[in-house]
Amino acid sequence: MDREKLRLLLRQQPFQPFRVHLTDGRTYDVQLPDMHILGEKYIAIGFPEPNVPDPAVDHSEIVFLSMISHVELLPTTAESAASAGS
């Protein structure tokens, strides 16, 4: 996966949630733009605390960019739109 494409997806305004598809069949949803760290060869995908109005990262998953087969745009949710405005 191209790092620049992920960078643009994470920074777009308004934020559009997306799903990361890995070559081994796993998927990860990126719902909030500020919970992730994009490195040169990986992305640390952060998962928010459940059932919290203003969540922090509960845990994360390190995914090497070479393992990403493609990304899929997801419908915008009220939560992700509100987070993008802050």
PDB file of N, CA, C and O in Angstrom:
ATOM      1  N   MET A   1       0.854  -1.182   0.000  1.00  0.00           N
ATOM      2  CA  MET A   1       0.000   0.000   0.000  1.00  0.00           C
ATOM      3  C   MET A   1       0.888   1.229   0.000  1.00  0.00           C
ATOM      4  O   MET A   1       1.933   1.266   0.650  1.00  0.00           O
ATOM      5  N   ASP A   2       0.464   2.202  -0.718  1.00  0.00           N
ATOM      6  CA  ASP A   2       1.192   3.456  -0.826  1.00  0.00           C
ATOM      7  C   ASP A   2       0.982   4.300   0.443  1.00  0.00           C
ATOM      8  O   ASP A   2      -0.155   4.611   0.798  1.00  0.00           O
ATOM      9  N   ARG A   3       2.063   4.664   1.115  1.00  0.00           N
ATOM     10  CA  ARG A   3       1.999   5.445   2.347  1.00  0.00           C
ATOM     11  C   ARG A   3       1.302   6.785   2.125  1.00  0.00           C
ATOM     12  O   ARG A   3       0.524   7.227   2.970  1.00  0.00           O
ATOM     13  N   GLU A   4       1.573   7.421   1.011  1.00  0.00           N
ATOM     14  CA  GLU A   4       0.978   8.733   0.724  1.00  0.00           C
ATOM     15  C   GLU A   4      -0.552   8.639   0.615  1.00  0.00           C
ATOM     16  O   GLU A   4      -1.259   9.545   1.056  1.00  0.00           O
ATOM     17  N   LYS A   5      -1.057   7.559   0.037  1.00  0.00           N
ATOM     18  CA  LYS A   5      -2.507   7.379  -0.062  1.00  0.00           C
ATOM     19  C   LYS A   5      -3.127   7.283   1.336  1.00  0.00           C
ATOM     20  O   LYS A   5      -4.168   7.885   1.596  1.00  0.00           O
ATOM     21  N   LEU A   6      -2.492   6.532   2.227  1.00  0.00           N
ATOM     22  CA  LEU A   6      -2.990   6.439   3.604  1.00  0.00           C
ATOM     23  C   LEU A   6      -2.914   7.787   4.306  1.00  0.00           C
ATOM     24  O   LEU A   6      -3.834   8.159   5.034  1.00  0.00           O
ATOM     25  N   ARG A   7      -1.838   8.512   4.097  1.00  0.00           N
ATOM     26  CA  ARG A   7      -1.685   9.831   4.719  1.00  0.00           C
ATOM     27  C   ARG A   7      -2.821  10.755   4.287  1.00  0.00           C
ATOM     28  O   ARG A   7      -3.402  11.461   5.112  1.00  0.00           O
ATOM     29  N   LEU A   8      -3.132  10.750   3.007  1.00  0.00           N
ATOM     30  CA  LEU A   8      -4.216  11.591   2.501  1.00  0.00           C
ATOM     31  C   LEU A   8      -5.574  11.168   3.077  1.00  0.00           C
ATOM     32  O   LEU A   8      -6.400  12.016   3.413  1.00  0.00           O
ATOM     33  N   LEU A   9      -5.795   9.869   3.188  1.00  0.00           N
ATOM     34  CA  LEU A   9      -7.050   9.389   3.765  1.00  0.00           C
ATOM     35  C   LEU A   9      -7.194   9.823   5.219  1.00  0.00           C
ATOM     36  O   LEU A   9      -8.283  10.205   5.648  1.00  0.00           O
ATOM     37  N   LEU A  10      -6.102   9.766   5.982  1.00  0.00           N
ATOM     38  CA  LEU A  10      -6.150  10.140   7.402  1.00  0.00           C
ATOM     39  C   LEU A  10      -6.331  11.642   7.601  1.00  0.00           C
ATOM     40  O   LEU A  10      -6.866  12.068   8.624  1.00  0.00           O
ATOM     41  N   ARG A  11      -5.890  12.452   6.629  1.00  0.00           N
ATOM     42  CA  ARG A  11      -5.940  13.912   6.776  1.00  0.00           C
ATOM     43  C   ARG A  11      -7.091  14.594   6.045  1.00  0.00           C
ATOM     44  O   ARG A  11      -7.299  15.795   6.215  1.00  0.00           O
ATOM     45  N   GLN A  12      -7.832  13.861   5.247  1.00  0.00           N
ATOM     46  CA  GLN A  12      -8.872  14.529   4.459  1.00  0.00           C
ATOM     47  C   GLN A  12      -9.928  15.162   5.355  1.00  0.00           C
ATOM     48  O   GLN A  12     -10.264  14.642   6.419  1.00  0.00           O
ATOM     49  N   GLN A  13     -10.439  16.298   4.894  1.00  0.00           N
ATOM     50  CA  GLN A  13     -11.470  17.046   5.616  1.00  0.00           C
ATOM     51  C   GLN A  13     -12.676  17.221   4.715  1.00  0.00           C
ATOM     52  O   GLN A  13     -12.519  17.742   3.610  1.00  0.00           O
ATOM     53  N   PRO A  14     -13.855  16.824   5.115  1.00  0.00           N
ATOM     54  CA  PRO A  14     -14.112  16.096   6.355  1.00  0.00           C
ATOM     55  C   PRO A  14     -13.580  14.672   6.253  1.00  0.00           C
ATOM     56  O   PRO A  14     -13.420  14.125   5.163  1.00  0.00           O
ATOM     57  N   PHE A  15     -13.310  14.089   7.416  1.00  0.00           N
ATOM     58  CA  PHE A  15     -12.759  12.740   7.466  1.00  0.00           C
ATOM     59  C   PHE A  15     -13.769  11.730   6.950  1.00  0.00           C
ATOM     60  O   PHE A  15     -14.950  11.788   7.294  1.00  0.00           O
ATOM     61  N   GLN A  16     -13.300  10.803   6.123  1.00  0.00           N
ATOM     62  CA  GLN A  16     -14.121   9.713   5.594  1.00  0.00           C
ATOM     63  C   GLN A  16     -13.598   8.402   6.181  1.00  0.00           C
ATOM     64  O   GLN A  16     -12.478   8.000   5.866  1.00  0.00           O
ATOM     65  N   PRO A  17     -14.385   7.720   7.032  1.00  0.00           N
ATOM     66  CA  PRO A  17     -13.923   6.438   7.584  1.00  0.00           C
ATOM     67  C   PRO A  17     -13.590   5.453   6.460  1.00  0.00           C
ATOM     68  O   PRO A  17     -14.163   5.516   5.372  1.00  0.00           O
ATOM     69  N   PHE A  18     -12.651   4.541   6.743  1.00  0.00           N
ATOM     70  CA  PHE A  18     -12.292   3.548   5.739  1.00  0.00           C
ATOM     71  C   PHE A  18     -11.914   2.229   6.389  1.00  0.00           C
ATOM     72  O   PHE A  18     -11.594   2.176   7.576  1.00  0.00           O
ATOM     73  N   ARG A  19     -11.955   1.178   5.605  1.00  0.00           N
ATOM     74  CA  ARG A  19     -11.603  -0.164   6.058  1.00  0.00           C
ATOM     75  C   ARG A  19     -10.309  -0.574   5.369  1.00  0.00           C
ATOM     76  O   ARG A  19     -10.170  -0.440   4.153  1.00  0.00           O
ATOM     77  N   VAL A  20      -9.370  -1.073   6.154  1.00  0.00           N
ATOM     78  CA  VAL A  20      -8.089  -1.563   5.648  1.00  0.00           C
ATOM     79  C   VAL A  20      -8.212  -3.080   5.470  1.00  0.00           C
ATOM     80  O   VAL A  20      -8.527  -3.795   6.422  1.00  0.00           O
ATOM     81  N   HIS A  21      -7.965  -3.563   4.260  1.00  0.00           N
ATOM     82  CA  HIS A  21      -8.004  -4.994   3.959  1.00  0.00           C
ATOM     83  C   HIS A  21      -6.566  -5.507   3.861  1.00  0.00           C
ATOM     84  O   HIS A  21      -5.752  -4.959   3.117  1.00  0.00           O
ATOM     85  N   LEU A  22      -6.263  -6.561   4.619  1.00  0.00           N
ATOM     86  CA  LEU A  22      -4.921  -7.137   4.595  1.00  0.00           C
ATOM     87  C   LEU A  22      -4.869  -8.349   3.676  1.00  0.00           C
ATOM     88  O   LEU A  22      -5.892  -8.962   3.371  1.00  0.00           O
ATOM     89  N   THR A  23      -3.671  -8.677   3.246  1.00  0.00           N
ATOM     90  CA  THR A  23      -3.483  -9.799   2.328  1.00  0.00           C
ATOM     91  C   THR A  23      -3.861 -11.135   2.953  1.00  0.00           C
ATOM     92  O   THR A  23      -4.137 -12.091   2.228  1.00  0.00           O
ATOM     93  N   ASP A  24      -3.881 -11.226   4.296  1.00  0.00           N
ATOM     94  CA  ASP A  24      -4.253 -12.481   4.960  1.00  0.00           C
ATOM     95  C   ASP A  24      -5.753 -12.571   5.266  1.00  0.00           C
ATOM     96  O   ASP A  24      -6.194 -13.513   5.923  1.00  0.00           O
ATOM     97  N   GLY A  25      -6.538 -11.592   4.791  1.00  0.00           N
ATOM     98  CA  GLY A  25      -7.981 -11.633   4.972  1.00  0.00           C
ATOM     99  C   GLY A  25      -8.519 -10.803   6.126  1.00  0.00           C
ATOM    100  O   GLY A  25      -9.725 -10.571   6.202  1.00  0.00           O
ATOM    101  N   ARG A  26      -7.657 -10.355   7.022  1.00  0.00           N
ATOM    102  CA  ARG A  26      -8.124  -9.520   8.139  1.00  0.00           C
ATOM    103  C   ARG A  26      -8.522  -8.145   7.621  1.00  0.00           C
ATOM    104  O   ARG A  26      -8.041  -7.690   6.583  1.00  0.00           O
ATOM    105  N   THR A  27      -9.418  -7.487   8.371  1.00  0.00           N
ATOM    106  CA  THR A  27      -9.800  -6.111   8.064  1.00  0.00           C
ATOM    107  C   THR A  27      -9.803  -5.302   9.348  1.00  0.00           C
ATOM    108  O   THR A  27     -10.050  -5.832  10.432  1.00  0.00           O
ATOM    109  N   TYR A  28      -9.525  -4.007   9.213  1.00  0.00           N
ATOM    110  CA  TYR A  28      -9.567  -3.082  10.337  1.00  0.00           C
ATOM    111  C   TYR A  28     -10.273  -1.815   9.880  1.00  0.00           C
ATOM    112  O   TYR A  28      -9.950  -1.254   8.833  1.00  0.00           O
ATOM    113  N   ASP A  29     -11.240  -1.369  10.674  1.00  0.00           N
ATOM    114  CA  ASP A  29     -11.944  -0.131  10.360  1.00  0.00           C
ATOM    115  C   ASP A  29     -11.250   1.053  11.011  1.00  0.00           C
ATOM    116  O   ASP A  29     -10.910   1.018  12.193  1.00  0.00           O
ATOM    117  N   VAL A  30     -11.048   2.084  10.236  1.00  0.00           N
ATOM    118  CA  VAL A  30     -10.454   3.338  10.714  1.00  0.00           C
ATOM    119  C   VAL A  30     -11.604   4.339  10.766  1.00  0.00           C
ATOM    120  O   VAL A  30     -11.980   4.924   9.750  1.00  0.00           O
ATOM    121  N   GLN A  31     -12.160   4.528  11.975  1.00  0.00           N
ATOM    122  CA  GLN A  31     -13.346   5.361  12.154  1.00  0.00           C
ATOM    123  C   GLN A  31     -13.018   6.775  12.607  1.00  0.00           C
ATOM    124  O   GLN A  31     -13.770   7.706  12.319  1.00  0.00           O
ATOM    125  N   LEU A  32     -11.901   6.948  13.316  1.00  0.00           N
ATOM    126  CA  LEU A  32     -11.526   8.251  13.868  1.00  0.00           C
ATOM    127  C   LEU A  32     -10.117   8.598  13.399  1.00  0.00           C
ATOM    128  O   LEU A  32      -9.224   7.756  13.500  1.00  0.00           O
ATOM    129  N   PRO A  33      -9.887   9.797  12.895  1.00  0.00           N
ATOM    130  CA  PRO A  33      -8.604  10.121  12.256  1.00  0.00           C
ATOM    131  C   PRO A  33      -7.424  10.286  13.211  1.00  0.00           C
ATOM    132  O   PRO A  33      -6.280  10.127  12.786  1.00  0.00           O
ATOM    133  N   ASP A  34      -7.658  10.596  14.475  1.00  0.00           N
ATOM    134  CA  ASP A  34      -6.551  10.940  15.374  1.00  0.00           C
ATOM    135  C   ASP A  34      -6.048   9.790  16.232  1.00  0.00           C
ATOM    136  O   ASP A  34      -5.317  10.037  17.192  1.00  0.00           O
ATOM    137  N   MET A  35      -6.400   8.562  15.936  1.00  0.00           N
ATOM    138  CA  MET A  35      -6.000   7.418  16.758  1.00  0.00           C
ATOM    139  C   MET A  35      -4.952   6.543  16.086  1.00  0.00           C
ATOM    140  O   MET A  35      -4.772   5.389  16.475  1.00  0.00           O
ATOM    141  N   HIS A  36      -4.268   7.065  15.096  1.00  0.00           N
ATOM    142  CA  HIS A  36      -3.380   6.233  14.295  1.00  0.00           C
ATOM    143  C   HIS A  36      -2.020   6.904  14.134  1.00  0.00           C
ATOM    144  O   HIS A  36      -1.904   8.129  14.127  1.00  0.00           O
ATOM    145  N   ILE A  37      -0.994   6.062  14.004  1.00  0.00           N
ATOM    146  CA  ILE A  37       0.352   6.561  13.749  1.00  0.00           C
ATOM    147  C   ILE A  37       0.809   5.950  12.428  1.00  0.00           C
ATOM    148  O   ILE A  37       0.859   4.729  12.281  1.00  0.00           O
ATOM    149  N   LEU A  38       1.139   6.806  11.480  1.00  0.00           N
ATOM    150  CA  LEU A  38       1.594   6.352  10.176  1.00  0.00           C
ATOM    151  C   LEU A  38       3.104   6.493  10.097  1.00  0.00           C
ATOM    152  O   LEU A  38       3.630   7.605  10.076  1.00  0.00           O
ATOM    153  N   GLY A  39       3.797   5.365  10.052  1.00  0.00           N
ATOM    154  CA  GLY A  39       5.246   5.358   9.917  1.00  0.00           C
ATOM    155  C   GLY A  39       5.646   5.172   8.462  1.00  0.00           C
ATOM    156  O   GLY A  39       4.794   5.172   7.573  1.00  0.00           O
ATOM    157  N   GLU A  40       6.931   5.015   8.222  1.00  0.00           N
ATOM    158  CA  GLU A  40       7.414   4.806   6.852  1.00  0.00           C
ATOM    159  C   GLU A  40       6.960   3.473   6.275  1.00  0.00           C
ATOM    160  O   GLU A  40       6.651   3.383   5.087  1.00  0.00           O
ATOM    161  N   LYS A  41       6.918   2.418   7.123  1.00  0.00           N
ATOM    162  CA  LYS A  41       6.612   1.077   6.623  1.00  0.00           C
ATOM    163  C   LYS A  41       5.428   0.426   7.318  1.00  0.00           C
ATOM    164  O   LYS A  41       5.098  -0.724   7.029  1.00  0.00           O
ATOM    165  N   TYR A  42       4.783   1.146   8.231  1.00  0.00           N
ATOM    166  CA  TYR A  42       3.672   0.558   8.978  1.00  0.00           C
ATOM    167  C   TYR A  42       2.661   1.636   9.347  1.00  0.00           C
ATOM    168  O   TYR A  42       2.928   2.834   9.254  1.00  0.00           O
ATOM    169  N   ILE A  43       1.495   1.166   9.769  1.00  0.00           N
ATOM    170  CA  ILE A  43       0.515   2.030  10.406  1.00  0.00           C
ATOM    171  C   ILE A  43       0.120   1.351  11.714  1.00  0.00           C
ATOM    172  O   ILE A  43      -0.160   0.152  11.741  1.00  0.00           O
ATOM    173  N   ALA A  44       0.099   2.117  12.785  1.00  0.00           N
ATOM    174  CA  ALA A  44      -0.417   1.639  14.064  1.00  0.00           C
ATOM    175  C   ALA A  44      -1.881   2.075  14.098  1.00  0.00           C
ATOM    176  O   ALA A  44      -2.185   3.256  14.264  1.00  0.00           O
ATOM    177  N   ILE A  45      -2.769   1.117  13.941  1.00  0.00           N
ATOM    178  CA  ILE A  45      -4.201   1.410  13.917  1.00  0.00           C
ATOM    179  C   ILE A  45      -4.715   1.375  15.348  1.00  0.00           C
ATOM    180  O   ILE A  45      -4.659   0.341  16.014  1.00  0.00           O
ATOM    181  N   GLY A  46      -5.214   2.510  15.810  1.00  0.00           N
ATOM    182  CA  GLY A  46      -5.732   2.611  17.174  1.00  0.00           C
ATOM    183  C   GLY A  46      -7.204   2.274  17.233  1.00  0.00           C
ATOM    184  O   GLY A  46      -7.976   2.636  16.345  1.00  0.00           O
ATOM    185  N   PHE A  47      -7.584   1.577  18.288  1.00  0.00           N
ATOM    186  CA  PHE A  47      -8.979   1.202  18.506  1.00  0.00           C
ATOM    187  C   PHE A  47      -9.487   1.949  19.730  1.00  0.00           C
ATOM    188  O   PHE A  47      -8.879   1.892  20.798  1.00  0.00           O
ATOM    189  N   PRO A  48     -10.611   2.655  19.570  1.00  0.00           N
ATOM    190  CA  PRO A  48     -11.113   3.487  20.668  1.00  0.00           C
ATOM    191  C   PRO A  48     -11.706   2.672  21.810  1.00  0.00           C
ATOM    192  O   PRO A  48     -12.157   1.540  21.631  1.00  0.00           O
ATOM    193  N   GLU A  49     -11.688   3.290  22.995  1.00  0.00           N
ATOM    194  CA  GLU A  49     -12.370   2.700  24.139  1.00  0.00           C
ATOM    195  C   GLU A  49     -13.841   2.535  23.776  1.00  0.00           C
ATOM    196  O   GLU A  49     -14.427   3.428  23.164  1.00  0.00           O
ATOM    197  N   PRO A  50     -14.442   1.413  24.141  1.00  0.00           N
ATOM    198  CA  PRO A  50     -15.859   1.222  23.805  1.00  0.00           C
ATOM    199  C   PRO A  50     -16.770   2.043  24.709  1.00  0.00           C
ATOM    200  O   PRO A  50     -16.494   2.234  25.894  1.00  0.00           O
ATOM    201  N   ASN A  51     -17.850   2.517  24.129  1.00  0.00           N
ATOM    202  CA  ASN A  51     -18.924   3.188  24.873  1.00  0.00           C
ATOM    203  C   ASN A  51     -18.461   4.400  25.677  1.00  0.00           C
ATOM    204  O   ASN A  51     -18.925   4.620  26.796  1.00  0.00           O
ATOM    205  N   VAL A  52     -17.549   5.183  25.108  1.00  0.00           N
ATOM    206  CA  VAL A  52     -17.063   6.395  25.752  1.00  0.00           C
ATOM    207  C   VAL A  52     -17.313   7.555  24.782  1.00  0.00           C
ATOM    208  O   VAL A  52     -16.941   7.463  23.612  1.00  0.00           O
ATOM    209  N   PRO A  53     -17.943   8.653  25.252  1.00  0.00           N
ATOM    210  CA  PRO A  53     -18.263   9.759  24.347  1.00  0.00           C
ATOM    211  C   PRO A  53     -17.044  10.379  23.660  1.00  0.00           C
ATOM    212  O   PRO A  53     -17.105  10.683  22.469  1.00  0.00           O
ATOM    213  N   ASP A  54     -15.954  10.570  24.377  1.00  0.00           N
ATOM    214  CA  ASP A  54     -14.727  11.138  23.818  1.00  0.00           C
ATOM    215  C   ASP A  54     -13.597  10.137  24.064  1.00  0.00           C
ATOM    216  O   ASP A  54     -12.783  10.334  24.966  1.00  0.00           O
ATOM    217  N   PRO A  55     -13.540   9.057  23.264  1.00  0.00           N
ATOM    218  CA  PRO A  55     -12.643   7.943  23.576  1.00  0.00           C
ATOM    219  C   PRO A  55     -11.165   8.235  23.358  1.00  0.00           C
ATOM    220  O   PRO A  55     -10.784   9.035  22.503  1.00  0.00           O
ATOM    221  N   ALA A  56     -10.359   7.572  24.147  1.00  0.00           N
ATOM    222  CA  ALA A  56      -8.915   7.506  23.935  1.00  0.00           C
ATOM    223  C   ALA A  56      -8.634   6.151  23.279  1.00  0.00           C
ATOM    224  O   ALA A  56      -9.538   5.330  23.127  1.00  0.00           O
ATOM    225  N   VAL A  57      -7.384   5.927  22.897  1.00  0.00           N
ATOM    226  CA  VAL A  57      -7.016   4.648  22.301  1.00  0.00           C
ATOM    227  C   VAL A  57      -7.018   3.576  23.390  1.00  0.00           C
ATOM    228  O   VAL A  57      -6.347   3.712  24.413  1.00  0.00           O
ATOM    229  N   ASP A  58      -7.772   2.522  23.156  1.00  0.00           N
ATOM    230  CA  ASP A  58      -7.834   1.388  24.083  1.00  0.00           C
ATOM    231  C   ASP A  58      -6.677   0.426  23.812  1.00  0.00           C
ATOM    232  O   ASP A  58      -6.023  -0.047  24.742  1.00  0.00           O
ATOM    233  N   HIS A  59      -6.433   0.144  22.537  1.00  0.00           N
ATOM    234  CA  HIS A  59      -5.322  -0.705  22.109  1.00  0.00           C
ATOM    235  C   HIS A  59      -5.040  -0.407  20.637  1.00  0.00           C
ATOM    236  O   HIS A  59      -5.805   0.300  19.981  1.00  0.00           O
ATOM    237  N   SER A  60      -3.946  -0.949  20.130  1.00  0.00           N
ATOM    238  CA  SER A  60      -3.606  -0.705  18.732  1.00  0.00           C
ATOM    239  C   SER A  60      -3.047  -1.969  18.094  1.00  0.00           C
ATOM    240  O   SER A  60      -2.647  -2.913  18.775  1.00  0.00           O
ATOM    241  N   GLU A  61      -3.031  -1.956  16.782  1.00  0.00           N
ATOM    242  CA  GLU A  61      -2.509  -3.059  15.987  1.00  0.00           C
ATOM    243  C   GLU A  61      -1.511  -2.484  14.990  1.00  0.00           C
ATOM    244  O   GLU A  61      -1.830  -1.555  14.249  1.00  0.00           O
ATOM    245  N   ILE A  62      -0.302  -3.040  14.976  1.00  0.00           N
ATOM    246  CA  ILE A  62       0.722  -2.621  14.012  1.00  0.00           C
ATOM    247  C   ILE A  62       0.514  -3.407  12.721  1.00  0.00           C
ATOM    248  O   ILE A  62       0.481  -4.637  12.733  1.00  0.00           O
ATOM    249  N   VAL A  63       0.373  -2.685  11.606  1.00  0.00           N
ATOM    250  CA  VAL A  63       0.158  -3.314  10.303  1.00  0.00           C
ATOM    251  C   VAL A  63       1.213  -2.773   9.342  1.00  0.00           C
ATOM    252  O   VAL A  63       1.300  -1.566   9.121  1.00  0.00           O
ATOM    253  N   PHE A  64       2.004  -3.664   8.780  1.00  0.00           N
ATOM    254  CA  PHE A  64       2.985  -3.250   7.780  1.00  0.00           C
ATOM    255  C   PHE A  64       2.257  -2.877   6.485  1.00  0.00           C
ATOM    256  O   PHE A  64       1.333  -3.575   6.068  1.00  0.00           O
ATOM    257  N   LEU A  65       2.667  -1.795   5.863  1.00  0.00           N
ATOM    258  CA  LEU A  65       2.016  -1.318   4.646  1.00  0.00           C
ATOM    259  C   LEU A  65       2.028  -2.384   3.551  1.00  0.00           C
ATOM    260  O   LEU A  65       1.105  -2.450   2.740  1.00  0.00           O
ATOM    261  N   SER A  66       3.062  -3.212   3.524  1.00  0.00           N
ATOM    262  CA  SER A  66       3.158  -4.272   2.515  1.00  0.00           C
ATOM    263  C   SER A  66       2.076  -5.338   2.697  1.00  0.00           C
ATOM    264  O   SER A  66       1.829  -6.117   1.777  1.00  0.00           O
ATOM    265  N   MET A  67       1.422  -5.390   3.868  1.00  0.00           N
ATOM    266  CA  MET A  67       0.356  -6.359   4.138  1.00  0.00           C
ATOM    267  C   MET A  67      -1.023  -5.843   3.714  1.00  0.00           C
ATOM    268  O   MET A  67      -1.995  -6.598   3.723  1.00  0.00           O
ATOM    269  N   ILE A  68      -1.113  -4.558   3.343  1.00  0.00           N
ATOM    270  CA  ILE A  68      -2.410  -3.977   2.986  1.00  0.00           C
ATOM    271  C   ILE A  68      -2.673  -4.207   1.502  1.00  0.00           C
ATOM    272  O   ILE A  68      -1.916  -3.747   0.647  1.00  0.00           O
ATOM    273  N   SER A  69      -3.751  -4.923   1.209  1.00  0.00           N
ATOM    274  CA  SER A  69      -4.098  -5.182  -0.193  1.00  0.00           C
ATOM    275  C   SER A  69      -4.871  -4.008  -0.788  1.00  0.00           C
ATOM    276  O   SER A  69      -4.643  -3.634  -1.938  1.00  0.00           O
ATOM    277  N   HIS A  70      -5.798  -3.418   0.002  1.00  0.00           N
ATOM    278  CA  HIS A  70      -6.553  -2.262  -0.461  1.00  0.00           C
ATOM    279  C   HIS A  70      -7.319  -1.650   0.697  1.00  0.00           C
ATOM    280  O   HIS A  70      -7.416  -2.228   1.780  1.00  0.00           O
ATOM    281  N   VAL A  71      -7.862  -0.462   0.444  1.00  0.00           N
ATOM    282  CA  VAL A  71      -8.725   0.196   1.421  1.00  0.00           C
ATOM    283  C   VAL A  71     -10.081   0.445   0.776  1.00  0.00           C
ATOM    284  O   VAL A  71     -10.196   0.598  -0.440  1.00  0.00           O
ATOM    285  N   GLU A  72     -11.095   0.479   1.620  1.00  0.00           N
ATOM    286  CA  GLU A  72     -12.471   0.671   1.165  1.00  0.00           C
ATOM    287  C   GLU A  72     -13.074   1.813   1.969  1.00  0.00           C
ATOM    288  O   GLU A  72     -13.019   1.793   3.199  1.00  0.00           O
ATOM    289  N   LEU A  73     -13.639   2.793   1.309  1.00  0.00           N
ATOM    290  CA  LEU A  73     -14.300   3.894   2.006  1.00  0.00           C
ATOM    291  C   LEU A  73     -15.583   3.397   2.651  1.00  0.00           C
ATOM    292  O   LEU A  73     -16.313   2.594   2.069  1.00  0.00           O
ATOM    293  N   LEU A  74     -15.854   3.885   3.871  1.00  0.00           N
ATOM    294  CA  LEU A  74     -17.055   3.515   4.622  1.00  0.00           C
ATOM    295  C   LEU A  74     -17.979   4.708   4.735  1.00  0.00           C
ATOM    296  O   LEU A  74     -17.540   5.846   4.571  1.00  0.00           O
ATOM    297  N   PRO A  75     -19.260   4.469   5.013  1.00  0.00           N
ATOM    298  CA  PRO A  75     -20.180   5.597   5.219  1.00  0.00           C
ATOM    299  C   PRO A  75     -19.723   6.453   6.401  1.00  0.00           C
ATOM    300  O   PRO A  75     -19.176   5.934   7.374  1.00  0.00           O
ATOM    301  N   THR A  76     -19.944   7.737   6.314  1.00  0.00           N
ATOM    302  CA  THR A  76     -19.603   8.649   7.392  1.00  0.00           C
ATOM    303  C   THR A  76     -20.599   8.473   8.515  1.00  0.00           C
ATOM    304  O   THR A  76     -21.805   8.394   8.283  1.00  0.00           O
ATOM    305  N   THR A  77     -20.083   8.411   9.756  1.00  0.00           N
ATOM    306  CA  THR A  77     -20.955   8.321  10.919  1.00  0.00           C
ATOM    307  C   THR A  77     -20.967   9.669  11.622  1.00  0.00           C
ATOM    308  O   THR A  77     -20.068  10.483  11.411  1.00  0.00           O
ATOM    309  N   ALA A  78     -21.959   9.912  12.443  1.00  0.00           N
ATOM    310  CA  ALA A  78     -22.030  11.171  13.209  1.00  0.00           C
ATOM    311  C   ALA A  78     -20.828  11.298  14.113  1.00  0.00           C
ATOM    312  O   ALA A  78     -20.319  12.403  14.303  1.00  0.00           O
ATOM    313  N   GLU A  79     -20.349  10.178  14.687  1.00  0.00           N
ATOM    314  CA  GLU A  79     -19.204  10.209  15.583  1.00  0.00           C
ATOM    315  C   GLU A  79     -17.935  10.646  14.869  1.00  0.00           C
ATOM    316  O   GLU A  79     -17.194  11.487  15.378  1.00  0.00           O
ATOM    317  N   SER A  80     -17.679  10.080  13.687  1.00  0.00           N
ATOM    318  CA  SER A  80     -16.458  10.438  12.969  1.00  0.00           C
ATOM    319  C   SER A  80     -16.529  11.874  12.459  1.00  0.00           C
ATOM    320  O   SER A  80     -15.511  12.565  12.421  1.00  0.00           O
ATOM    321  N   ALA A  81     -17.706  12.328  12.071  1.00  0.00           N
ATOM    322  CA  ALA A  81     -17.851  13.708  11.601  1.00  0.00           C
ATOM    323  C   ALA A  81     -17.643  14.692  12.747  1.00  0.00           C
ATOM    324  O   ALA A  81     -17.026  15.739  12.550  1.00  0.00           O
ATOM    325  N   ALA A  82     -18.144  14.377  13.938  1.00  0.00           N
ATOM    326  CA  ALA A  82     -17.963  15.259  15.099  1.00  0.00           C
ATOM    327  C   ALA A  82     -16.503  15.288  15.513  1.00  0.00           C
ATOM    328  O   ALA A  82     -15.996  16.341  15.899  1.00  0.00           O
ATOM    329  N   SER A  83     -15.815  14.154  15.441  1.00  0.00           N
ATOM    330  CA  SER A  83     -14.410  14.105  15.814  1.00  0.00           C
ATOM    331  C   SER A  83     -13.548  14.922  14.851  1.00  0.00           C
ATOM    332  O   SER A  83     -12.583  15.563  15.266  1.00  0.00           O
ATOM    333  N   ALA A  84     -13.896  14.897  13.584  1.00  0.00           N
ATOM    334  CA  ALA A  84     -13.128  15.639  12.590  1.00  0.00           C
ATOM    335  C   ALA A  84     -13.222  17.121  12.796  1.00  0.00           C
ATOM    336  O   ALA A  84     -12.313  17.858  12.415  1.00  0.00           O
ATOM    337  N   GLY A  85     -14.310  17.584  13.397  1.00  0.00           N
ATOM    338  CA  GLY A  85     -14.491  19.012  13.616  1.00  0.00           C
ATOM    339  C   GLY A  85     -13.750  19.551  14.815  1.00  0.00           C
ATOM    340  O   GLY A  85     -13.656  20.767  14.984  1.00  0.00           O
ATOM    341  N   SER A  86     -13.217  18.672  15.658  1.00  0.00           N
ATOM    342  CA  SER A  86     -12.518  19.147  16.869  1.00  0.00           C
ATOM    343  C   SER A  86     -11.042  19.298  16.690  1.00  0.00           C
ATOM    344  O   SER A  86     -10.344  19.688  17.626  1.00  0.00           O
TER     345      SER A  86
END
